[in-house]
């Protein structure tokens, strides 16, 4: 099946109307069709990278994120593609294959940009097929829920501050839209799969969910302490101090508010019957409430 056009075989199936119970066939049709029908068929080879002023180019080249970004997208493409190979349901398989195609395309876009602006990267790691495709698919999905939340806010800061010129913002906008679509698809897949899997698989699945979050949290704690390899430390430094890297001084509460607003804005256009990622926004709102109380107590 041609990934870019494979969704056409499902066009005769109308998207259900009215309330949709999570875990139903209508739910599956809605989150799969939403991903397939909002696909943007842009081709990385045709992207015309804007010419940048020397100081702008130098600032972008100096951002410590490009190595990890290319490797992350390469790994994501492999993880999603491998999980899709074992999916039998035709509609779900078409959607997951599309997801994997778009993840791999992100890597091509980034690699193309790196070449266009002369950014030097460390050698890419080998992308190995995961031993547990479901665990790796979930790790990619939950990791994107974290990274996209902060990425949306930092992208907004880069745009508003002029760090990214308007032409570069427009060039990257399709990638940002795709990240929103991917996390929306993923959290709805989790909700659907939880309710439809055989009952004997559920305890093992929930253990995997717990293990994925544990791995992701420990990874980020390790980065925060400057442990691990240099690439991880660089990624963490950008995540924690991204606004400073972009030449903008904002407090944590200000950044959190920007991320929350951008997350809501980017997911707003999609069908409201689809559930949204909840964990990271809820943690940020809790942190904001805590910092607000802490300020009130000390003031």
Backbone torsions as a table, in degrees:
resi	resn	phi	psi	omega
1	UNK	NA	135.7	174.3
2	UNK	-72.7	117.3	-175.1
3	UNK	-57.0	-45.3	-172.8
4	UNK	-68.6	-21.3	-177.3
5	UNK	-124.2	1.9	-173.5
6	UNK	-63.4	-21.0	-177.6
7	UNK	-70.3	-13.4	-176.1
8	UNK	-63.2	-26.3	-178.9
9	UNK	-67.9	-14.2	-179.5
10	UNK	-103.5	4.8	-173.9
11	UNK	-66.8	-25.9	-178.7
12	UNK	-74.8	-11.8	179.3
13	UNK	-88.9	112.7	-177.9
14	UNK	-68.1	144.9	174.0
15	UNK	-69.6	130.1	-175.6
16	UNK	-60.0	150.5	175.8
17	UNK	-109.9	164.4	179.1
18	UNK	81.1	-176.5	-179.7
19	UNK	-60.5	143.9	-178.2
20	UNK	-125.3	115.1	177.3
21	UNK	-68.8	136.3	175.9
22	UNK	-61.9	136.8	179.6
23	UNK	90.1	-2.3	-179.7
24	UNK	-85.9	167.5	175.1
25	UNK	-62.1	-34.6	178.5
26	UNK	-65.6	-38.3	177.5
27	UNK	-62.5	-47.5	179.2
28	UNK	-60.5	-44.3	179.4
29	UNK	-60.1	-40.1	-176.5
30	UNK	-67.9	-49.2	-175.6
31	UNK	-75.0	-28.4	176.1
32	UNK	-73.1	-47.4	-179.1
33	UNK	-64.0	-35.9	178.9
34	UNK	-60.2	-45.4	179.1
35	UNK	-64.2	-46.0	-175.8
36	UNK	-66.4	-41.8	-172.2
37	UNK	-84.4	-9.4	175.7
38	UNK	-103.0	11.5	178.5
39	UNK	-62.2	133.6	176.9
40	UNK	-101.6	116.3	-173.4
41	UNK	-83.7	31.3	-179.9
42	UNK	-64.3	153.2	-179.9
43	UNK	-115.5	121.9	-179.0
44	UNK	-54.2	-33.7	-177.6
45	UNK	-64.2	-20.4	-177.1
46	UNK	-98.9	1.4	-179.8
47	UNK	-68.6	127.8	178.5
48	UNK	-98.0	96.4	-176.6
49	UNK	-68.6	126.5	-176.5
50	UNK	-66.7	146.6	174.9
51	UNK	-74.6	132.2	-175.5
52	UNK	-107.5	150.1	170.8
53	UNK	-61.9	145.8	-176.0
54	UNK	-52.8	-42.3	-178.2
55	UNK	-69.7	-35.5	177.1
56	UNK	-65.8	-45.4	178.5
57	UNK	-59.8	-43.9	-179.0
58	UNK	-61.9	-40.0	179.6
59	UNK	-64.7	-42.8	-178.6
60	UNK	-68.6	-41.6	178.5
61	UNK	-61.1	-34.4	-174.9
62	UNK	-78.1	-11.7	179.3
63	UNK	-61.3	130.8	-174.7
64	UNK	-85.3	46.3	-173.9
65	UNK	-124.4	-12.8	-166.8
66	UNK	-70.6	-39.6	178.0
67	UNK	-58.0	-51.8	-175.7
68	UNK	-68.8	-32.8	-179.4
69	UNK	-65.8	-46.3	179.5
70	UNK	-63.6	-44.9	-178.9
71	UNK	-65.7	-39.4	-179.4
72	UNK	-63.5	-44.2	179.8
73	UNK	-68.0	-37.3	177.6
74	UNK	-62.5	-43.4	178.8
75	UNK	-67.7	-40.5	179.9
76	UNK	-61.4	-44.7	179.1
77	UNK	-58.9	-43.6	178.8
78	UNK	-64.6	-44.2	-177.7
79	UNK	-63.7	-45.7	-177.6
80	UNK	-69.0	-43.9	-179.8
81	UNK	-60.2	-43.3	-178.2
82	UNK	-65.5	-41.1	178.2
83	UNK	-64.1	-40.1	-179.2
84	UNK	-60.9	-28.6	-179.1
85	UNK	-62.5	-26.9	-178.2
86	UNK	-96.5	2.0	-178.6
87	UNK	-86.2	130.7	-176.1
88	UNK	-94.9	-40.2	-177.7
89	UNK	-56.9	123.4	-172.8
90	UNK	-61.1	-43.6	-177.9
91	UNK	-69.0	-45.7	179.3
92	UNK	-63.7	-40.6	178.8
93	UNK	-63.0	-42.3	179.3
94	UNK	-60.6	-41.0	-179.3
95	UNK	-68.7	-43.7	-179.7
96	UNK	-67.6	-38.0	175.9
97	UNK	-62.1	-39.6	177.4
98	UNK	-64.3	-41.8	177.0
99	UNK	-57.6	-47.6	179.5
100	UNK	-63.8	-39.3	177.7
101	UNK	-60.9	-43.7	-178.4
102	UNK	-70.4	-35.7	176.3
103	UNK	-62.1	-45.1	179.7
104	UNK	-65.5	-33.3	178.7
105	UNK	-68.2	-34.5	175.3
106	UNK	-57.8	-42.1	-179.8
107	UNK	-62.9	-40.1	179.3
108	UNK	-65.1	-41.5	178.5
109	UNK	-59.9	-48.5	-178.8
110	UNK	-64.1	-43.4	180.0
111	UNK	-63.1	-36.7	178.7
112	UNK	-66.9	-41.7	178.6
113	UNK	-65.1	-43.0	178.4
114	UNK	-56.5	-42.9	179.6
115	UNK	-69.2	-40.8	-177.0
116	UNK	-62.7	-35.8	-175.5
117	UNK	-105.6	8.2	175.0
118	UNK	66.7	36.9	178.1
119	UNK	-84.0	128.9	-179.9
120	UNK	-89.1	129.7	-180.0
121	UNK	-113.3	154.4	169.4
122	UNK	-70.3	158.3	178.5
123	UNK	-56.2	137.7	-179.4
124	UNK	-69.8	144.4	174.7
125	UNK	-72.4	163.9	174.5
126	UNK	-79.6	131.3	-179.1
127	UNK	-91.4	101.4	-175.5
128	UNK	-90.0	146.4	175.7
129	UNK	-63.5	131.8	-178.7
130	UNK	-68.3	145.7	178.4
131	UNK	-74.4	-33.8	176.9
132	UNK	-118.5	93.8	-175.4
133	UNK	-57.5	-38.7	-178.7
134	UNK	-65.9	-44.8	179.2
135	UNK	-60.3	-43.7	-177.7
136	UNK	-68.9	-36.5	175.4
137	UNK	-62.2	-43.2	179.7
138	UNK	-68.1	-39.0	178.7
139	UNK	-62.6	-43.0	176.9
140	UNK	-62.0	-45.0	-177.2
141	UNK	-64.6	-48.5	-179.6
142	UNK	-68.4	-35.7	177.3
143	UNK	-62.8	-40.7	177.9
144	UNK	-66.1	-32.0	177.4
145	UNK	-63.1	-36.4	177.7
146	UNK	-74.1	-53.1	-172.7
147	UNK	-66.3	-37.3	-178.9
148	UNK	-67.5	-38.2	-179.6
149	UNK	-56.6	-49.4	179.7
150	UNK	-75.8	-34.2	179.2
151	UNK	-61.7	-40.3	178.5
152	UNK	-59.1	-44.1	-178.6
153	UNK	-68.1	-43.2	-179.2
154	UNK	-68.2	-34.3	176.6
155	UNK	-64.1	-41.0	177.0
156	UNK	-62.2	-43.6	177.8
157	UNK	-62.8	-43.6	-179.4
158	UNK	-63.0	-36.4	178.9
159	UNK	-71.1	-50.2	-175.3
160	UNK	-67.6	-31.6	-178.3
161	UNK	-81.2	-12.5	-176.0
162	UNK	83.0	4.1	178.2
163	UNK	-59.7	-46.4	170.5
164	UNK	-93.8	118.8	175.7
165	UNK	-63.0	156.8	-174.6
166	UNK	-52.8	-39.5	-178.4
167	UNK	-63.3	-38.4	-179.4
168	UNK	-73.2	-34.9	175.8
169	UNK	-59.8	-47.4	-179.4
170	UNK	-63.5	-34.7	-179.3
171	UNK	-68.5	-36.9	-178.0
172	UNK	-87.6	-13.1	-175.6
173	UNK	-56.4	-42.1	178.5
174	UNK	-59.7	-35.6	178.2
175	UNK	-65.5	-42.3	179.0
176	UNK	-64.7	-39.0	177.2
177	UNK	-62.3	-41.5	-179.9
178	UNK	-64.0	-37.6	177.9
179	UNK	-60.8	-40.5	176.8
180	UNK	-62.1	-43.8	179.2
181	UNK	-63.4	-39.1	-176.8
182	UNK	-66.6	-43.9	-178.5
183	UNK	-70.7	-32.2	176.1
184	UNK	-64.3	-46.0	177.9
185	UNK	-60.7	-44.9	-174.2
186	UNK	-64.0	-48.7	-176.4
187	UNK	-67.0	-29.6	176.0
188	UNK	-74.9	-34.9	173.5
189	UNK	-61.0	-44.8	178.8
190	UNK	-58.4	-47.4	-178.8
191	UNK	-62.5	-40.3	179.9
192	UNK	-69.4	-47.2	-174.9
193	UNK	-66.2	-37.0	177.0
194	UNK	-56.4	-37.2	-173.5
195	UNK	-90.7	-12.6	-175.1
196	UNK	-115.0	-14.3	-178.8
197	UNK	-69.2	156.0	175.5
198	UNK	-56.5	142.1	-173.4
199	UNK	-58.0	-32.4	-177.5
200	UNK	-71.0	-15.8	179.2
201	UNK	-87.1	-17.5	-171.4
202	UNK	-61.7	-46.2	179.1
203	UNK	-58.6	-41.1	180.0
204	UNK	-66.1	-39.7	178.6
205	UNK	-62.9	-45.6	-179.3
206	UNK	-65.2	-32.7	174.9
207	UNK	-65.1	-37.3	177.4
208	UNK	-65.4	-43.5	178.5
209	UNK	-58.3	-46.7	179.2
210	UNK	-61.2	-43.8	-178.6
211	UNK	-64.7	-39.4	178.6
212	UNK	-61.6	-48.6	-179.9
213	UNK	-63.4	-37.2	177.9
214	UNK	-62.8	-45.4	178.6
215	UNK	-60.4	-46.1	-177.7
216	UNK	-65.8	-39.8	179.3
217	UNK	-68.3	-45.7	179.9
218	UNK	-62.6	-37.5	176.7
219	UNK	-57.3	-46.9	-175.8
220	UNK	-74.6	-31.2	173.8
221	UNK	-66.2	-41.5	178.0
222	UNK	-60.4	-43.6	178.5
223	UNK	-63.2	-41.3	-177.6
224	UNK	-62.7	-26.3	179.2
225	UNK	-91.8	3.0	179.8
226	UNK	74.5	18.0	-179.9
227	UNK	-84.7	176.7	178.4
228	UNK	76.8	-169.0	-176.6
229	UNK	-76.3	171.1	-174.1
230	UNK	-64.5	-34.3	-179.5
231	UNK	-61.4	-43.2	179.6
232	UNK	-64.0	-41.3	179.4
233	UNK	-62.6	-40.1	178.7
234	UNK	-62.7	-44.2	-178.8
235	UNK	-61.4	-44.7	-179.3
236	UNK	-63.0	-44.8	-179.4
237	UNK	-58.0	-38.3	179.7
238	UNK	-70.5	-39.9	180.0
239	UNK	-62.1	-42.3	-177.6
240	UNK	-78.4	-36.1	-173.1
241	UNK	-119.4	26.8	-174.1
242	UNK	-56.9	-38.4	-178.4
243	UNK	-65.5	-36.1	178.0
244	UNK	-67.3	-40.5	177.7
245	UNK	-59.2	-31.6	-179.5
246	UNK	-87.5	5.5	177.5
247	UNK	76.7	22.3	-179.2
248	UNK	-123.6	129.7	177.3
249	UNK	-96.8	108.4	175.1
250	UNK	-131.6	147.8	177.7
251	UNK	-77.2	165.6	177.6
252	UNK	-58.4	-46.6	178.6
253	UNK	-58.9	-38.8	178.8
254	UNK	-64.7	-45.0	179.9
255	UNK	-63.9	-42.4	179.5
256	UNK	-61.5	-41.2	178.7
257	UNK	-64.2	-40.7	178.2
258	UNK	-62.9	-45.1	179.9
259	UNK	-62.8	-42.8	178.8
260	UNK	-62.6	-44.2	-179.0
261	UNK	-65.5	-42.7	-179.1
262	UNK	-68.8	-38.8	177.7
263	UNK	-60.4	-46.1	178.5
264	UNK	-63.5	-42.9	-177.1
265	UNK	-63.7	-43.4	-175.4
266	UNK	-72.3	-26.5	-179.9
267	UNK	-94.5	-10.8	-176.6
268	UNK	-60.6	-37.1	-175.1
269	UNK	-66.5	-16.2	-173.7
270	UNK	-88.1	158.3	-176.4
271	UNK	-45.7	125.7	-175.7
272	UNK	-69.8	-11.8	177.5
273	UNK	-76.9	-14.5	175.9
274	UNK	-80.6	135.9	177.8
275	UNK	-74.2	154.9	-179.6
276	UNK	-107.1	158.0	172.9
277	UNK	-57.4	133.4	-172.2
278	UNK	-115.9	-33.8	-167.9
279	UNK	-63.0	-54.2	-176.1
280	UNK	-65.7	-46.7	175.6
281	UNK	-57.7	-39.0	179.7
282	UNK	-65.0	-40.7	178.5
283	UNK	-64.6	-37.9	178.9
284	UNK	-67.7	-40.2	179.2
285	UNK	-66.1	-37.5	176.6
286	UNK	-64.4	-43.7	179.3
287	UNK	-62.8	-39.6	178.7
288	UNK	-65.0	-39.4	178.4
289	UNK	-64.9	-40.7	-179.4
290	UNK	-67.0	-45.8	-179.3
291	UNK	-66.8	-33.4	177.2
292	UNK	-64.8	-42.4	178.3
293	UNK	-67.0	-39.7	-178.6
294	UNK	-62.1	-41.6	179.4
295	UNK	-64.1	-41.7	-179.4
296	UNK	-63.8	-36.7	-178.5
297	UNK	-70.7	-39.2	-177.2
298	UNK	-80.5	-22.6	-179.3
299	UNK	-83.6	NA	NA
